[in-house]
Amino acid sequence: MTEKIIILDFGSQYTQLIARAVREANVYCDIIPFHSAIDFNEHIKGVILSGSPCSVNEQDAPMIDIKAILDKVPVLGVCYGAQLAAKVFGGRVEKSDKREYGRAQMLRQLDDKLLQGLSAKSQVWMSHSDTIKELPVGFEVLATTESIPVAAFKMSSEDPNPLYGLQFHPEVYHSTEGKKILYNFLVNICGCAQDWTPASFVEETVAMLKEKIGNKHVIMALSGGVDSTVAATLISRAIGDRLHGIFVDNGVLRKDEFKEVLETYNEIGLNVKGIDAKALFYKELAGKSDPEAKRKTIGKLFIDVFHEEALKIDEASFLGQGTIYPDVIESVSVHGPSVTIKSHHNVGGLPATMNLELVEPLRSLFKDEVRRVGLELGIPSDMINRHPFPGPGLAIRILGEVTEEKARLLQEADHIYIKALKDKNLYNEVWQAGAILLPVKSVGVMGDERTYEFTLALRAVSSVDGMTADWSHLPYEFLADVSNAIINNVKGINRVVYDISSKPPATIEWE
């Protein structure tokens, strides 16, 4: 089993960034709510206490037994975690005379394992209104800033394990040497071997799947997306053709996607059955223009089609899903014991009467880690590095009623746009791009003829995780060429516009 760092989450908006920084150092970590009991074993090498929107002086402030954790492993407190450690051991934490948010300069005062290799002066990111006014007896200051006397500290006694605290956030981009600090905690203090790699993940996961599934069969809905493809490939590595994939053409996939994805699945050795259900989806979508109605129709039909096909596989005992780590941790309450895991958008409504046990090989990975594992598995990079694509497909990029003709128009236009991004080496500079068919017709002139055809919007955004996004500043010449190519080649579209809205206040998709 892989060595592990535990991150106790007190509700900070940055907790996932701590986890990503730890993972980038090839050390596995788990985020758990602060009130969860830690099942200590020899694989747990250390504990990190996250920040929090709370104050340690509030009556109901989140509290933990830090001394009990120190009996087992080293501890690093970040922001709230540092202030909590200081208070628990007898220090004084009060409202800061000057609230400190944003960039600050950390001034190193002592040489220590935690700050090894850092500059004497280093930019860090602050986000707190409380501050440590007085450290407990037996603690020493490692660094200050211009505004606060305690930016980093340690408990002088290392019996049984060292305790460190940082009043800034080393995990964020603006702390320029923050990841070096985390590396020092992981390697110099916790003694982590940094052996958690895509190759080791594949090896351990395939072994786990073999043991869990045994000689039984798994059914799985595949979408052609990164998560389901990587999850299916891992399961297939473990059980071969006893994985039964089902890929449904709902009529609102990208151009030629049904055929091309099935060909790729065949090339990488997946046992997948393609179901052409376009006519059924178009029939049920007829007359529906409300976005939520379209989503519900597509979701229900998908479940019906998948259920019908799944019932044909009598020997199936497991349901495979491409659940990833953010789906898990975002649904775990920091402020209470309730745990509700989000349902996968494709199979969340499957009848309970199917009596299938879930198998989710990616539930411990972030999206970028899924991509790295996919490349390790030999899945073509074109599939691994695809832009995100909405579950309801082009149906929510066709504003208003979805028809077969509108779907064909949008598929053709979107294909020209995406191909141009790839041809001009812009595809990988954009987080997500797509075309939107508007329910607006306008007058145009082609040759000597008057036209009255649809308007198409192009969308491209830059983002890290989709939570916020800025519109991509694509070159004017590129946009002009794409517009001309679409208007000249897609009969039914005579006007192209470019969406320059950011999220927020807009969303990435139009519906």
N, C-alpha and C positions, 0 to 999 in steps of 0.2 A: 504493500500500500504506500502511496505517495506521502511525503512529509507535508505538513499543513500549517498554515497560519489562520487563526480565528480572528475575525473582525467583529467586535460587538458594536451594533448599530444603535446609536442614541437618537436617530432621526435626522442626521445631517444630509443636506442636499449633495454633499461631496463623497458620501460613503462608497458609492460605486467607483469613484475615481481612485480611492485608496486600493480597492480590490484590483482594478486594472493595472495600477502601478506595481503591485505585488506580483501579479501574474506575468507582467512584462519582464520581471526579473527571474522568470522560470521557477517560481515558487507558487504552489497551489494554495488557495485560500477560500474560506467560506465566510459569507456574511450571515450573521444570525442576530435576532433582536436581543437587546441588552438583558432582557429578563429570562432568556433561555438558559437552561443549565448546559454547561460544557462537559461533554463526555471525554475527559482527558485520557489519552493513551500516549504511547511512545512516539507516535507520528506527529503530534501537535507540538510545534517548536516555539510558538509565541502567540501573544494576544495583542491586538491593536484596539484601542478604545477610540471610537469616532467622535466627531463633533456633534453638536446638537443645537436646535433653536432655543433650548431651555437654558435657564440659569441654575447653577448648582445651589443657589440660595433660595430657590423657590420651594414652597412647602412640599409640593409633590414632585420635586426634581427626580429624574431617573437615577437610581443608586444601584451599585453592585459591591460585592465583597472583593475588593482589589487584593487585599492581603491573602485571601484564599487562592487567588489566581497566581500570585507571586510565589506561593509554595510550590507551584508546578512548573511555571515557565516565565521568561522575561515578558515585560509589559511596556508598551509604548502608548501614551495618551496623546491624542491630537485635539487641540483647542478645548472643547468641553471635557474631553477625556483627561487632559492635563490638569485642568482646574479641579476636576473631581478628585484626581489623585492627590493633589496638593491639599484639598480640604479634608479628605479622609484621614490623612496622616498628620493633621494638626496645623496646617497652614491657614492663611487668611486670604479669601477671595472676595473682592468687592466690585461694585460698579466702577468702571474706569473713569478717571478724571477727564480723559479724552477718549471718546469712542474711536476705536482704530479699525478702519475697514480699507481694504485695498492694499496697494504695494507699500512695503516698508523695507528698510535695510537691516538685516540681521548682522550683528557685530559679535564675532566669536570671542569668548573670554577665556575658555580653557580648551586644551586639546583633549579629545576623548574619542573612543571608538565610534560613537554616533556621528561625530562631525569630521571624521577622518577624511582628508583629501579635499575639504571645502575651503573656499576662499575666506580670508579674514573678514570680508564684507560681502554679503550675499543678499540678493533681492528675495523677499518672501511675501506671501499673501496672507493678510490678516482679515478676520471676519468675526469680531467679538465685541461685546459691550462690557463684559466683566474682565477683570484682570487679577493676576496673582500679586497681591500686595506684600505678602510675607511667606516665604517657603517654610516648610516644617523643619524642625531640628534634624540634622543629619542629611539634609538635602543641599545641593550646591548648584549655582547658576552656571550654565554652559555658554549661554549667549543672551544678549540684550538687543533692543532696537533703540532708535533715538527717542521713542516715546514710552517704552515700558521696560522695567528693570529685569523682567524674567521672560525671555522669549523661548529659551530651552533650558531644561534642568535635568538632574538625575538624583536618585537617592544614593547617597555615598556608600552605604552598606550594600554589598552584593550578596547578602545571605538571606534567602537562598538564591534569588535571581535578581537581576538589575531591573529598576523601574526608571523609565525616561518620560519626559513630557515636553510637548511643543505647543506654544500658544498660537502658532500659525498653521497653515495648511500646506504640508509638503507635497500633497498629491495633486495640486492644481498647477496648470501650465505656468502661471506667473511666479511660482516659487522656482527660480531658475536652477537651483541645485537640490530641489526637494527630493527628486527620485534617487539622488546619491545618498541622501539621509536615510531614506527607506531601505535602500540597498545595504547600507551599513548596519541597520537594525536587523535585517534578515540574515545577512551573512556573518558579519563580525560579532554580533551579539547573540542571535538565535542559532547560529551555526547551520543554516540551511544549505543544502548541497546543490540547489538550483537544477534539479533533474526533472522538472515538470516541463516536458516539451511536447509538440504535436505527435512525435513518434512514440513517446512513452504513453501518451493519452490513448492513442490508437491501440497499442499493445494491451494496456490494462483494460480498456473498455471492451475490446473483442473477447478477452478472457472472461470478463464479468458477464457479458451477454451469453456466452456459451454455457456458463454455469446456471444463469437465471432461466434461460429458455429451454435448455436441455434438448430433447428431440421433438419439441412441439413446433407449431407453426405460428407465424405472425402475419397479420394483414395491416396494410398501411396506405393511407391516402397520400399520393404524391402530387406536387403542384408544379414541379419544374424549378422551384426556388432553391436557394442555397440550403436552408435548414432541413427541409424534408429530404433533399437529395443526399446530404452528408449523413443524416441519421439512417437513412435506408442503406447506404453503402456500408456503414459500420455493422448494421444488423446482418446484412448479406455476407459480410466477411466472417461472421460468427456461424450463420446457419445456412448459407447458400440459398438454394431455390425454395427453402421452406419459408422465405419471406415472399409474400404475395402483395406486390404493389398495384395500386389502382390509380390511373391517371385519367381524369375526366375532361373532355373537351366541352366546355360550357358555352362555346360560341363567342366568348369575349376574351380569348387569349390573344397574344400578339400574333402577327402574320406568320404563318407556317410553324408556329410554336409547337402545336400538337405533334406534328410529324418529326420535327427536329429534336424535341425532347425525348420522344420515344426512341429515336435512333441513338441518342447519346446514352440513354439508359441501357440499351442493348450493348453498346460498345463497352460500357464499364461493368457489364455482367449482371445487371439487376433483372429480376424476374418481375416484369411489369406488364399489366394488361391495360390497353388504351380503350376508353369507352367514348364513342362519338355520340354525344347527347345534345348537339347544337340545336336541332329542331325542337326538342322538348323545352330547352331554355328560352328560345325565341318565342315560342308559343305562350309560355307562362309570363314572360316579360311584356307581352303586348298590352298596350294601354296604360302601363305603369310609368309615371314620370317622377314620382317622389323618390328621392335618394334612399331613404330608409326602406321604402317598399321594395325597391330594386334589390337592396342588400339582403333583406329577409327572404325574398323570392329565390335568389341565387343560393343563399345558405341552406334553405329548406330543400330545394331541389338537389343540391349536392349531397345532402345527407340521405335523401331518398335513393338516389342513384348508387351511392356508395354502399348503403345498407343492402340494397338488392343484390349487388355483386358480392358483398362480403358473405351473405347467407349461402352462396354457392360453394364457399370454402369451409366445409364442415369441420375440418381438422384444426381450424384456427383457435388458439387459446389466448393470444396476445394481440393488442392493438399498438402499433408503433406510432410515435408522434415526434415531431421535430421541436418540442418545447426547448427553449434556451433559458439561460440563467436570469435575464431581466424579467421574463415571464413569471419566474418563481419568486424572486426577492421582492418585486414590486407589489406582490399580492400578499406578502407577509406583514402583519401589523406590528409596528415597533411599539405601539402604546397599549397592546393588549395581547392575550394569549391566542386569539383566534387566528387560524391559518386557512386561507382559501386560495388554492392555486387556480390561476386563470385557465379557462378552457381554451384549447387550440381553436382558432377560428374555423377550421375546416371540419373538425369532428366533435366539437363540443356538444352537439345535440344528438349524438348517436343514442339509440334506445338502450336503456340499461339492461334490457332483456338479452342483449348480446353476450353479457357476462364475460367480457374480455378484460384481462389484466393489462395495465399500461406498461409499456417499455419506452423509456425516454432517454436515449444515450447521450443527448446534448444538454441535459438540464443543468449541467455545471459550467457551461461555456458562455462567454459573451460572443456577440456576432463576429467580431474580428477574429476571435479564436476559432470559431466554426469554420471560417474561411481558410485559416492556416491548416486546420485538420483536413479539410477537403482537398487542399493541394497535396498534403502528405499522402492522402489516399489515392492520388492520381486522377482525381476528377478534373476534367478540362477546365482551364482557367477562365474560359469564356462563360462557363456556367457558374463558377465560383464567384467571379467578380461582377456578376450582373447587378444592375441597379435594383433597389427594392421595387416590388410590383404589388398593387393592392389585391387583397383577397377576392373582391368582386370583379377584378380585372377591368377591362375597358368599359364595363357597364357604368362605372362612376366617372368615366372620362367622356361619356356620351351624355351631355346634359339633356334631360327630358327623356322621352320614350326611347327604348332600345329596339332597333329593328335590324334585320340581317343586312340590309343595304347600308345603314349607318355604321354598323360594325365593320363592314368591308371597307368603307371610305376611311374610317379611322385607322384600321390596320395598315392600309396602304400608306397613308400619310405618316403615321408613327414609324413605320419601317424606314421610310426615306430619311426622317429626322435622326433616328438612332444610328442608322448606317453612316450618315454624314458625320455625326459626332465621333464615331470610331475611325472613319477614314481620315479625319483631321486631327486625330490624337487628342480629342477633347473629352472623350467618354469617361476616362478615369479621373478627370479633373472635376467632374460633376458627381454629386452624391445621388441625385435622382433626376431623370428627365422623362418627359412624355408629352404627347399631344392630346388636346382636348377638343372634341367636336362640339361647337356651340349651337344652340337651337335658334340661330340667327342667320337669316339669308340677306344678302346684299347684292346690289346691282354691280355688274362688271362688264367689261368689253373684251372679247377675244376675237381678233381679226375684225371683221365687220359685223360680228354678231353680238347682241346683247345677252348677258347671262344673268341668272338670278340663282345663286348657289350659296352653299354653307360657308361659314367663317370658322377657321381653325385657330386655336391658341396653342402656342408652344410654351412649355414650362421646363425650367432647369433650375435646380437649387444646389447650394453648397451647404453642407451640414456635417455634423459628427455622428449624431444619433437620431436625427429626425425630430427631436423635441423642439429645437429652434432651427431656423433655416433662413438663409439669405438668397436672393435671386442671383443666379450666376451671370457674370458679365461676359457673355459670349461675344466674340468679335462681330461688328456690324456686317462685315463682308460675308462671314459665315451665315448669319441670319438671312441676309439677302439671297444667297445662293440656295439655302434650304427653302425659302419662300417660293422662289422661282421654280425649283424642282417639284415641289408639291402641287403648285397651281398648274404647271404644265403637264403633270403626269397623273393627277388624280381628278378625273372628271366628276364634278359635284362640289368642288371646293374652289372658290375664286378669291379668297382673302385670307391672309395669315397675319396674326398679331403675336406679340411676345409679352408674357406675363412678368412684370417687374415688381410683384408683391412679395414681401418677406413674411415669415412666420415667427412670432405673431406680427400683425393682427390677422393676416390671412392664414390659410392652411396650405399644405403642400398640394394635396388633391383638391379639386374644385367641389366635389361632393363627398 
